[in-house]
């Protein structure tokens, strides 16, 4: 097996690593999409872990090169690879919630999509300082290698993804970053399925541009993201997105943000469910435009505000909307801080312990008590 060191990371395209899984999916009933997530039995989970522990002898090195912000992206689809940038959701599944007055927040079909198909995804399996990249698509090894090398490049120890689609992350990476840089209309789904990512210099997951991003916590999975206190000054969060970000799934996510915020989003941030624990040097959760919570369990510890939105120049932004879920906050400043509104519905349970205001908002405050 040939290996080449590329800027600190050994990148291997694993051919056929998950073909057995793909074939097993094909045998499922037609009513269940191949690879659709389900709660795996303990024996199945153990078998998958054992399978991913060794690199097949057929693995070959993919020349990924060094990308820059001006690097042109060449999309060369062929065969079933054309399915990779598509998503398995029902376009009719949309919900709208009234926040206050004429302001509402919507959850789209994409926001609610917890399904994913391994045959229509790229799977990145990390091994401390290397990563195996493969797909379950039933195409030739040459087609896989061509596709992977056209949508994934390297920037030092950072793995740069430049095409829409579903990317499943597994294993452990001791120092590196997953960065998404798409076009304005591109959507991306990152499935965290037993992954532990650490980045010394920046955010371990950084969504740079595109249309919308979705982080799905796979069933029965435990996932960890962490950064370093001496990360780059511009690093705004351990999980950071420049575009709309939604988080869903039934797995767990533990975030240790030693530099800045735990989860930070420049646009609208939505949490639909999941078991999320955050320890943050600054704010635990910050959505510049808004933060909406529709379910899940949040355990937040931070040295500033627990959940914050600070968009000041738009009367329809800068709000917190807590519709449902179980939220515990231990904050050294405010528990909930917003500009235009803080709305807590009766189905949302909050336990807020803080050294300043439980709710800090100059605008509308709606809680089950009032």
C-alpha positions as CSV (number, residue, x, y, z in Angstrom):
1,X,0.0,0.0,0.0
2,X,1.4,3.3,-1.1
3,X,1.2,6.3,1.3
4,X,2.2,9.9,0.9
5,X,2.5,12.6,3.6
6,X,0.5,15.7,2.6
7,X,1.1,18.7,4.9
8,X,0.9,16.6,8.1
9,X,-2.0,14.4,7.0
10,X,-1.8,11.1,5.2
11,X,-4.8,11.1,2.9
12,X,-5.9,7.7,1.6
13,X,-8.8,6.9,-0.6
14,X,-10.2,3.6,0.6
15,X,-11.6,1.6,-2.3
16,X,-14.3,-0.9,-1.4
17,X,-14.0,-0.3,2.4
18,X,-17.7,0.0,2.7
19,X,-18.9,-2.1,-0.3
20,X,-20.0,-4.8,2.1
21,X,-22.2,-2.3,3.9
22,X,-23.5,-1.0,0.5
23,X,-24.4,-4.5,-0.6
24,X,-26.2,-5.2,2.7
25,X,-28.2,-2.0,2.3
26,X,-29.3,-3.1,-1.2
27,X,-30.9,-6.2,0.4
28,X,-33.2,-4.1,2.6
29,X,-36.9,-3.8,1.8
30,X,-37.8,-1.2,-0.8
31,X,-39.7,0.8,1.8
32,X,-36.5,1.5,3.7
33,X,-33.9,3.6,1.7
34,X,-30.5,1.9,1.6
35,X,-28.2,3.1,4.4
36,X,-31.0,5.0,6.2
37,X,-30.0,5.5,9.8
38,X,-31.6,3.3,12.5
39,X,-30.6,2.5,16.0
40,X,-28.0,-0.2,15.5
41,X,-27.9,-3.2,17.7
42,X,-24.7,-3.4,19.9
43,X,-23.3,-6.3,17.9
44,X,-23.7,-4.3,14.7
45,X,-22.0,-1.3,16.2
46,X,-19.1,-3.4,17.4
47,X,-18.8,-5.1,14.0
48,X,-18.6,-1.7,12.2
49,X,-15.9,-0.5,14.7
50,X,-13.9,-3.6,14.1
51,X,-14.2,-3.3,10.3
52,X,-13.0,0.3,10.3
53,X,-10.0,-0.4,12.5
54,X,-7.9,-1.7,9.7
55,X,-7.0,-0.2,6.3
56,X,-7.7,-2.6,3.4
57,X,-4.6,-3.6,1.4
58,X,-6.3,-2.3,-1.8
59,X,-6.1,1.3,-0.5
60,X,-4.5,3.7,-2.8
61,X,-3.1,7.2,-2.4
62,X,-5.1,10.1,-3.8
63,X,-3.2,13.1,-5.0
64,X,-5.1,16.0,-3.4
65,X,-2.8,18.9,-3.9
66,X,-2.8,22.3,-2.2
67,X,-6.0,24.4,-2.6
68,X,-6.3,28.2,-2.3
69,X,-9.3,30.4,-2.2
70,X,-9.1,30.8,-6.0
71,X,-8.8,27.2,-6.8
72,X,-11.4,26.2,-9.5
73,X,-13.6,23.3,-8.6
74,X,-14.0,20.7,-11.3
75,X,-17.1,18.5,-10.9
76,X,-16.8,15.4,-12.9
77,X,-19.8,13.2,-12.1
78,X,-20.3,9.8,-13.7
79,X,-22.5,6.8,-13.0
80,X,-24.2,6.7,-9.6
81,X,-21.8,9.4,-8.4
82,X,-24.4,11.9,-9.6
83,X,-26.5,11.1,-6.5
84,X,-23.8,12.3,-4.1
85,X,-24.9,15.9,-3.9
86,X,-28.6,15.0,-3.4
87,X,-30.5,14.6,-0.1
88,X,-33.2,12.1,0.9
89,X,-36.0,14.3,2.3
90,X,-39.6,15.0,1.8
91,X,-40.0,18.5,0.4
92,X,-43.4,18.8,2.0
93,X,-42.0,18.6,5.5
94,X,-41.9,22.2,6.5
95,X,-43.0,23.9,9.8
96,X,-43.5,27.5,10.8
97,X,-43.6,28.9,14.3
98,X,-44.7,32.4,15.4
99,X,-42.0,34.1,17.5
100,X,-43.6,37.5,18.1
101,X,-45.9,39.9,16.2
102,X,-45.2,39.4,12.5
103,X,-41.9,37.5,13.0
104,X,-41.8,33.7,12.4
105,X,-39.2,31.1,12.2
106,X,-39.3,28.1,9.8
107,X,-37.8,24.7,9.8
108,X,-37.4,23.4,6.3
109,X,-37.3,19.8,5.0
110,X,-33.5,20.1,5.0
111,X,-33.4,21.3,8.6
112,X,-35.4,18.3,9.7
113,X,-33.6,15.7,7.6
114,X,-32.0,13.1,9.9
115,X,-31.8,10.4,7.2
116,X,-28.7,9.7,5.1
117,X,-27.7,7.1,2.7
118,X,-24.1,5.8,2.9
119,X,-24.3,4.8,-0.8
120,X,-24.9,8.5,-1.6
121,X,-22.3,10.0,0.7
122,X,-18.5,10.3,1.1
123,X,-17.3,8.7,4.3
124,X,-14.2,10.2,6.1
125,X,-12.7,7.9,8.7
126,X,-10.0,9.6,10.8
127,X,-7.1,7.7,12.4
128,X,-5.4,10.4,14.6
129,X,-3.4,12.1,11.9
130,X,-4.6,10.4,8.7
131,X,-8.0,9.9,7.0
132,X,-9.5,7.2,4.8
133,X,-11.9,8.6,2.2
134,X,-14.4,6.4,0.4
135,X,-18.0,6.2,-0.9
136,X,-20.5,3.3,-0.9
137,X,-21.5,4.2,-4.5
138,X,-21.4,1.2,-6.8
139,X,-18.9,2.6,-9.3
140,X,-15.4,1.7,-10.3
141,X,-12.4,2.5,-8.2
142,X,-11.1,4.9,-10.8
143,X,-14.4,6.8,-10.7
144,X,-14.3,7.0,-7.0
145,X,-10.7,8.3,-7.0
146,X,-11.6,10.9,-9.7
147,X,-14.6,12.2,-7.8
148,X,-12.9,12.3,-4.4
149,X,-9.9,14.2,-5.8
150,X,-12.2,16.7,-7.5
151,X,-14.2,17.7,-4.4
152,X,-11.7,17.3,-1.5
153,X,-8.4,19.2,-1.4
154,X,-5.9,20.1,1.3
155,X,-4.9,23.4,3.0
156,X,-2.1,22.3,5.3
157,X,-3.7,20.0,7.8
158,X,-7.1,21.2,6.8
159,X,-9.4,19.1,4.7
160,X,-11.3,21.4,2.3
161,X,-14.6,20.2,0.9
162,X,-15.9,22.1,-2.2
163,X,-19.0,20.2,-3.3
164,X,-22.5,19.9,-1.8
165,X,-23.7,16.6,-0.4
166,X,-23.5,14.3,2.7
167,X,-20.2,13.7,4.4
168,X,-20.1,11.1,7.2
169,X,-17.3,11.7,9.8
170,X,-15.9,8.8,12.0
171,X,-12.8,8.2,14.0
172,X,-10.3,10.5,15.7
173,X,-8.3,13.5,14.4
174,X,-5.6,14.9,16.8
175,X,-5.1,18.2,15.0
176,X,-6.9,19.2,11.8
177,X,-10.0,20.8,10.4
178,X,-13.0,20.0,8.2
179,X,-13.8,23.1,6.1
180,X,-16.7,23.5,3.7
181,X,-16.3,26.1,0.9
182,X,-19.2,25.8,-1.6
183,X,-21.1,27.9,-4.0
184,X,-23.9,30.2,-2.9
185,X,-26.6,27.6,-3.7
186,X,-24.9,24.6,-2.1
187,X,-26.1,22.7,0.9
188,X,-24.0,20.4,3.0
189,X,-24.8,17.8,5.6
190,X,-22.1,16.6,8.1
191,X,-23.1,13.4,9.8
192,X,-21.1,12.9,13.1
193,X,-21.0,9.2,13.7
194,X,-18.5,8.5,16.5
195,X,-16.0,11.2,15.7
196,X,-13.5,13.1,17.9
197,X,-12.0,16.2,16.1
198,X,-9.4,18.5,17.7
199,X,-7.9,21.6,16.0
200,X,-5.0,23.5,17.6
201,X,-5.3,26.6,15.4
202,X,-8.9,27.1,14.5
203,X,-12.4,25.5,14.6
204,X,-12.4,21.7,14.0
205,X,-15.5,22.2,11.8
206,X,-15.7,25.5,9.8
207,X,-18.4,26.1,7.3
208,X,-17.1,29.0,5.2
209,X,-19.9,29.6,2.7
210,X,-22.8,28.1,0.8
211,X,-26.5,28.1,1.2
212,X,-27.3,26.0,4.3
213,X,-25.4,23.6,6.5
214,X,-26.8,20.7,8.6
215,X,-25.0,18.8,11.3
216,X,-26.7,15.4,12.1
217,X,-25.8,13.5,15.2
218,X,-26.0,9.8,14.2
219,X,-28.2,7.4,16.3
220,X,-26.3,6.0,19.3
221,X,-23.2,8.0,18.5
222,X,-20.9,10.0,20.8
223,X,-19.1,12.9,19.2
224,X,-16.5,15.4,20.5
225,X,-15.2,18.7,19.1
226,X,-12.4,20.7,20.8
227,X,-10.1,23.6,20.1
228,X,-7.1,25.2,21.8
229,X,-6.8,28.3,23.9
230,X,-4.1,29.7,21.5
231,X,-6.2,29.3,18.4
232,X,-6.3,32.0,15.7
233,X,-7.8,35.3,17.0
234,X,-10.5,35.2,14.2
235,X,-11.8,31.8,15.4
236,X,-15.3,32.5,16.5
237,X,-16.4,29.1,17.6
238,X,-15.5,25.5,18.0
239,X,-18.3,24.6,15.6
240,X,-18.5,27.7,13.4
241,X,-20.7,28.5,10.4
242,X,-20.8,31.6,8.2
243,X,-24.2,30.5,6.8
244,X,-27.5,29.2,8.3
245,X,-26.8,26.2,10.5
246,X,-29.1,23.5,11.8
247,X,-28.3,20.7,14.2
248,X,-30.4,17.5,14.5
249,X,-30.2,13.8,15.2
250,X,-30.5,11.6,18.3
251,X,-26.8,11.2,19.1
252,X,-24.7,13.2,21.5
253,X,-22.2,16.1,20.9
254,X,-19.6,17.3,23.5
255,X,-17.9,20.6,22.7
256,X,-14.9,21.9,24.6
257,X,-14.2,25.5,23.4
258,X,-11.1,26.8,25.1
259,X,-10.7,29.8,22.7
260,X,-14.1,31.4,22.1
261,X,-17.7,30.3,21.6
262,X,-18.9,26.7,21.7
263,X,-21.3,26.9,18.7
264,X,-21.2,30.1,16.7
265,X,-23.2,31.0,13.6
266,X,-23.2,34.3,11.7
267,X,-26.7,33.7,10.4
268,X,-29.7,31.7,11.8
269,X,-28.9,28.8,14.1
270,X,-31.5,26.1,14.7
271,X,-31.2,23.1,17.1
272,X,-33.9,20.5,16.5
273,X,-32.7,17.8,18.8
274,X,-29.7,15.9,20.1
275,X,-27.9,15.6,23.4
276,X,-25.5,18.6,23.4
277,X,-23.0,19.5,26.1
278,X,-20.8,22.6,25.8
279,X,-18.0,24.1,27.9
280,X,-17.0,27.5,26.5
281,X,-14.5,30.2,27.2
282,X,-16.9,32.8,25.9
283,X,-20.6,32.2,25.0
284,X,-21.9,28.6,24.9
285,X,-24.2,29.2,21.9
286,X,-24.3,32.3,19.7
287,X,-26.4,32.9,16.5
288,X,-25.8,36.4,15.2
289,X,-29.2,36.6,13.4
290,X,-31.1,34.3,15.7
291,X,-31.1,31.1,17.8
292,X,-34.1,28.7,17.8
293,X,-34.3,25.5,19.9
294,X,-37.0,23.0,19.0
295,X,-35.9,20.1,21.1
296,X,-33.0,18.1,22.6
297,X,-31.1,18.3,25.8
298,X,-28.6,21.2,26.2
299,X,-26.1,21.3,29.1
300,X,-24.2,24.6,28.8
301,X,-21.3,26.0,30.9
302,X,-19.6,29.2,29.9
303,X,-17.7,32.3,31.0
304,X,-20.0,34.7,29.2
305,X,-23.6,34.3,28.0
306,X,-25.3,30.9,27.8
307,X,-27.3,31.5,24.6
308,X,-26.9,34.8,22.7
309,X,-28.1,36.7,19.6
310,X,-26.9,40.2,19.0
311,X,-28.1,41.3,15.5
312,X,-29.0,45.0,16.1
313,X,-29.8,46.5,12.7
314,X,-32.8,44.2,11.7
315,X,-36.1,44.3,13.8
316,X,-36.8,40.7,12.6
317,X,-33.5,39.3,13.8
318,X,-31.6,39.2,17.0
319,X,-34.0,36.9,18.9
320,X,-34.0,33.7,20.9
321,X,-36.9,31.3,20.4
322,X,-37.0,28.3,22.7
323,X,-39.9,26.2,21.6
324,X,-39.1,22.8,23.2
325,X,-36.3,21.0,24.9
326,X,-34.5,20.7,28.2
327,X,-31.9,23.4,28.7
328,X,-29.5,23.8,31.6
329,X,-27.2,26.9,31.7
330,X,-24.4,27.8,34.1
331,X,-23.1,31.2,32.9
332,X,-20.7,33.7,34.4
333,X,-22.7,36.5,32.7
334,X,-26.3,36.3,31.3
335,X,-28.2,33.1,30.9
336,X,-30.1,34.3,27.8
337,X,-29.1,37.4,26.0
338,X,-30.8,38.9,22.9
339,X,-31.5,42.2,21.2
340,X,-35.1,42.1,20.0
341,X,-36.8,39.2,21.8
342,X,-36.5,36.2,24.1
343,X,-39.4,33.8,23.8
344,X,-39.7,30.7,25.9
345,X,-42.7,28.4,25.2
346,X,-44.3,26.2,27.9
347,X,-42.9,23.0,26.4
348,X,-39.3,24.2,27.0
349,X,-37.8,23.5,30.4
350,X,-35.0,25.8,31.4
351,X,-32.7,25.7,34.5
352,X,-30.6,28.9,34.4
353,X,-28.0,29.7,37.0
354,X,-25.9,32.8,36.2
355,X,-24.0,35.7,37.9
356,X,-25.9,38.4,36.0
357,X,-29.4,38.4,34.4
358,X,-31.3,35.2,33.8
359,X,-32.8,36.9,30.7
360,X,-31.2,40.1,29.3
361,X,-33.2,41.7,26.5
362,X,-34.3,45.3,25.9
363,X,-37.1,44.1,23.6
364,X,-39.9,41.5,24.0
365,X,-39.6,38.9,26.8
366,X,-42.2,36.0,26.8
367,X,-41.9,33.2,29.3
368,X,-44.5,30.6,30.6
369,X,-44.7,32.7,33.8
370,X,-46.0,35.9,32.2
